[in-house]
Every structure is written in C-alpha cells, then in structure tokens.
Amino acid sequence: MLQPVQPPAAPQIVQFVNPEDSASEDKVLQEALFSLKAGNISTQLKPTATLPETLAVESSLVKNRIKNHASIGTLQQKQQQGKQSSRQSSPEIKVSPPTREEEEERQEQQLRSNNSQGDLTLPTLVDHSAVNLGPALNISYPEHKEVPLTIVKRLLVQERGGKLREFEFSVPASSTPYRSAQGSQQSQSPQGQESQSTEANIPIEAGSVIELSADRQEYDAQRQIITAEGNVILRFQDALLDADRLQVNLPNRIIVAEGNVALTRRGQVLRGERFEYYFVQDSGLILNASGELQTESTAQATAGPSSDRLLREQPLQGVTSQGGYSFEVGASFGSEDNQRSASIQSPEGEGTLNRFRYQAESIEFEGAEAVATNVRITNDPFSPPELELRANTARFRRISPEVDEVVASKPRLVFDQGFSLPILRNRVIIDRRQRQPALFNLGFDNDERGGLFIERTFGVINTPKLEFSITPQYFVQRAIFGDDDNEGGIVNPSAFGGKAQLEATFNPRTNLVGRANLTSLEPGELDDELRASLRLRHIIGNRLPHTLNLEYSYRDRLFNGSLGFQTVQSSIGAVVTSSPTPLGKTGISLRYQAGIQNINARTDRDELLEDDRDNDRISLTRYQASASLSRGFLLWRGKTLPATPTQGLRYTPRPILPNLRLTTSITGVASAYSNGDDQQSLSGRISLTGQLGHFSRPFLDYTGFNLSYTQVTRGSESPFRFDRIADRSILSGGITQQVYGPFRIGFQTAFNLDSGEEISTDYFIEYSRRTYNILLRYNPVQDRGSIGFRINDFNWRGNPGLFDGSGVRPVVEGVTR
C-alpha cells in the first residue's frame, strides 16, 4: 500500500543572512534574485519522477511548496544542460568578490539574455534546495497559477525607539518590456527600494500595508533582506505574526520566522518553531505546529488581531462546556417528533463541536486549506488528553462558512493515551447538520424489524443548502431466525429495508425536512411497511418567535402511554408553536400551540365506522389548542468543585452542582373534531429532582434522582386512539448512581396508578468521561435498545500547552521535534 510522503523535520529552505557572510554567498544569491522575472516566476524546473496518482490531490500543497522553495534556495551560477543535479552533499563554493566592471558586464549579459528569450529559467538547484529534501520522485508540476502581486504595496519597518522606514513592496507586471540594456539599467529600481520619507506619499488601500516592528532591525541592501530580532510583530491584512527572529525577502515577498512563532488570523492561533510564509499566494509552512481550530462563533474575526505573546504565557483557565455532538446507534424511541413521544428519546445525531486543539510535526497551508503531518486532534483542553484523533496525515478544507472537511490517512481514536481504535472512515465533516459518523450502525427493533439489524448511510446530495441521503438496512435477526410474520432467509425480501432523509434550507428561518422508512421489500407489503413524513418549518417573529409547521405524514407511528404504539395512516395540516415566554418577574413560563389537521387513523367506536369496510380507520379534521404554565423552585444548592481535571472535571464535562429542585406545571388541552366530538383535559404535575455528590471520587460520589406525579382531569374522549387520554394518574421516577469510577447505572420508569400497569421503563449503563460519554439503554416494554455516544464541546481561555503536558520537546537525531 502506498504511504504518504513524509516531509523532513526541518527543511533548510531559507538561510538567515548576516552582513558578515562570505562574498561567495553574496554572488550566488544575487544571481538568483536577478534570474527572477518581475511578477512571474518561471516553472520550467522539472524533476524526474511522477507522484503516485493516489497522492496527487493530497500532495498539491507539497508540490506548490517545492516549486516556491526554488525561488529562495542556494543556486548554482550557471544552469548545466543535459545533466542531472547532484543529490549528494556539495562542497561549499568559494569565489572572490566581483569587481564593479565584472558586475556591470554580468548584468548587461543577463538583460540581453532576457530580451532574447522572453521567459527566464531558474538555475539548477544544489543540495540545499527543497527538491533534495527527500527521496527522488518524479513530480509533474501543474501550470503556474497567476496570483495578483499588488495586494500589498508597502512595507513599514520600525525599530522600537527608532525612525519609521518605508519600502516599496509591489512587483512590476511581468509583461512590462525591457527598453534596452542601458535604459533598463538606468530606470529599473529594486523592488525593495527604501524610501527616505517616514510617511506614505501616495494613497494606501486597506490591507495594502505590512507593518514590522522589533527591538533590533537590519537591512541588507545588496540582498534586499530585512532581519528583525527581539519581540518581533508583523501585521499584514487580517493577520498578526509574533516571533523571536524574522527575515523578509523583499524581491520574492517571502518571510521566514523562528522562535516562539505564533500566527493569529481570523480568530485562529497557529504556533510553531519555524514559519515560512508566501503571502502573495497566502500559503506557508510551519514546523512543530500546535494551535486551536474554532469552527463557529468562538472564532469571530476582529478588525485588529492581538498579539499571542501575552496569551501564550497565561495558564489554562475558564474551562466551560458548551454542549457537544451526540448520536445514537439504533432506533430512537417513539415518534420522529419528540413532543409526541411519552418515552425518553434521544435523537440519532445532533449538536456540534466548535473548538479543537491540534499538534503536528509540520503544517502546510494555502488559503483555507491545510495539510498536516503526524497530526493529533483533541477536544480536551487539558493535557494529556483523554480522547485524541491521530493520523499520519490530515487535510483540512473549509467547504462553506458552516461546513469543514477533514480527510485523514490511517485515522485512529486513542483513549487515555493507551487503547487505540482504528477508524474505518477517513473523511469527517464538521458542521451543525446531522451526520452519521460510523461505517455502519447496529440497532435493535423487535417490533418492526425483527430484532437486531445493521444499516449504513450514503450521502446522495450534500450541499450547504440541500442534503439527501439513503440508508439501506439489513435485518440480521429476522433473516436468521425469522419472526411471527416472516419465515426468514438470508436473501428474503423481508430481511431488507431502508430509510431516506431530505433536508433543504431555504433561508435561516425556513427549512424542509422529509423522511421515509421501509421495513420490508416484500412487493405485497409495501403499503403496510412504508412510513414517510414531510415538514416545512418557518420561524415567525424576533422578540417572541413562533414556529409554523406545515406537515404531511404517512403511517406515522406514535407512542401513547399505556395504549402503546399507534399508527396514524395519514395526516396533513399546520401547527403553530410558541417559544417559552416568561411572565414578568413571577418566574412562571408560558408555552402554547394551536393547529388544524386532517387525520386518517384507527378508531374503536363502531358508530363511526361503515358496515362494509376494509379497515377500522376514519378521516376527520381536528382543531386543537393547548397551553402550559410552569414554575421551578430551588430548595437547596451546594457548591461545585474547581474545574480541574482531577476534581470537578474528572468524569464530567462540567462540575456537578449538588441541588434539590421542585417544579410545578399545569396544562390545558382542547380538541374539536369535524364529526362533532371533542376532548378537553386539564392536568397538573409536580416533580422533585436532585443530585448529590460531585462525581469526582472513585466510589459512590454521585446520585441523581427524579420523582413526579401527574393528575389528569378529562371530559369526553377522542374518537381516535392515538391521541386519547387514557392515563389519568401517573407516577414516574428514576435514579442514576455512580458505581465505580466513570461507571453509572440507572433506570427511568412510569406507572398508571389507576390500573397498576407499567407504561414504560428504561434501563441504562453509562461510561462517563470529561470528553466523551457512552450510554447503553434498553426498554423491555417497547422492545428497543440503543447505544449512544457523545463527544463534549469545550471553551477556554489561556494556553493549554502541548499534548504531553510537560512543555518539553524532544530532540531526535539532532532535530528538535
């Protein structure tokens, strides 16, 4: 299997130049600078091997970097034709300083050669060039991409306490003709010519100035290289660069920084030991890189980015959890609409991760795209991380403002710096939309799918505004053992099914969601095995927003307490729902909804059914309105432990607050049907919830509980079974108890006190850590189970440091890693 090419640990691309350097290096570098045509670097350099096709896309940045490095490497004096450049170490070239007459004669010859050949070619590279940094490869270069070279026009340089100096930083257009050797020599000015004025004398466009300040600065007029040392700060466009030492190559518009380098740009901070930046192409390379990736509002760009020097010295503090991403492997309980389910329900996938830390041996970036080598990514603000994603290489790409893509080679999850779990999927999409993260999912549905089943989601359309996916399913338990309605069989059509999902976003306030589920491919059973729904949601208002839902559903499956699962054959209508509204300073919250729907569903009232019928369904129009008032009372409140990895955040993403709370609510519902029937109800509910302990010690340091009682007063009953109020006196409760370390067990149950019948019960086992959570759950009443996995999201202030937590970097074979 082909492996990605690993770049060297510390490529020697730009050598720092001091005024006392030897004259031989002066001449070699000067010839290289004169061999560059203004505004266009020739790309006729052709190494001799071809990169494997499987690596072509991922290696595009590496190829561009090798090409760009050619402009600043150490060059031979003349290009040798018909010979391959040596790959072995070359002795240092010793030459005498050229006389003035020799230098003028050489420049005339060079200019005459330019006029006759049109394009200039680079001399052959010697051993310090980027081509020789690794094994010999045949690389086919793409056509050179033209980049506008007049984005930045001026460079302002100032030594602290000294005067301001200004340099012209524009590169003339490559199409400008040379008049003659003599005329060109008289009129041409160096691209980095220093201006004596301390202020700009022409209008300067926004983003067209680079500002460089440092404790000490030197300018080498012959090489046109600026060297800055001591608390270096470089500002350009929307970025700020900190370093201990920095050099600017004026003709090639390249910077090289070393020592505590930090690039702050658009809210992101990238740190490293060595940094090379080609700010014409907005590309660069950083070695021993570390930083933070923020994908949402936590990375809001500011007009003037601040220096990272102070932030780097601040300790990690202010760690908070902002939510996270969770998904459930298996069937979710109840209806697709959470508000219609009487049981506890978790969605298949929701939430987002907004902030990560990462480390890499090297990162090459170009615009919004980056390629990292030996990369480690974590959501944990503490070191060493509990959960890491490691990969040999990883490519990050910004698809849209809401969607990022990461493609990795040999990705794996590492838990607690020990157990490693390979990831079969090498592409991850980071966004706010629902995703299926696994190669395939395992689920259990004894009611409709015969028990254990597997499924895999495939994205058919995936754009920022439109998504369409299909999920084939195979019912393993039904295929092997059969069930009451099917004899089984490996290739029996009843062992196959699937689901499809459509999501369209028209604007931030309007979206369309469609779902379809098929639980058998038997030709004669499609009408009874298909479930589908289509919902258009629109948000109305700003101060008190309401949600308008236009809905159509076919064979929607709902769970109605002790009446169990009920199927609504078809339904179409509109529902308006309010957001929770506080009533002044009373602490009372109001929520209400109203809707009208035409419904076809089952009834058990014979007077509504025809004598000659195929089923027990009727069609009626339902008008419904409901309102709810609720208020909570805090009875007792303890104190949290500090948000440290050994105390408050040992097993949870946020410190546990011991408390005891009482909640009361009252709900009224009125429904009217087109046949003249109606159903009204008034219910009151009181609940006591609490948690004790901090979930920090290894044994019995957490107990969570809830206990509630609901009493319902009902008038006449609904003609349908799916919305009929059958449970009038309900007692529900649950408990969650820490057993040992991160393990917790618990249950949640509900009973009808009038009949003594169990309504629903969930049993669960939980493995809880600071950065992630695994939950196994089973409901024997509904014959369903699930496995849930959650990755927590964090925000913090200060510098988390390196992943090993020591702040010490190793030196391997003389190279700082």
Helices and strands as residue ranges (DSSP letters): H 23-34, G 53-55, H 60-69, H 100-117, G 130-133, E 154-159, E 164-168, H 181-187, E 194-195, E 209-214, E 216-220, E 225-236, E 239-249, E 254-265, E 268-278, E 283-294, G 297-299, H 308-313, E 317-330, G 338-340, E 349-351, E 355-366, E 369-378, E 387-400, E 403-409, E 412-415, E 419-422, E 427-430, E 441-445, E 451-455, E 458-462, E 466-474, H 476-481, G 493-495, E 496-507, E 510-518, G 523-525, H 526-529, E 530-540, E 546-559, G 561-563, E 565-578, E 581-582, E 589-602, G 606-608, E 617-637, E 659-673, E 678-693, E 702-714, E 729-740, E 743-752, E 757-768, E 772-779, E 784-797, E 811-812, E 815-816
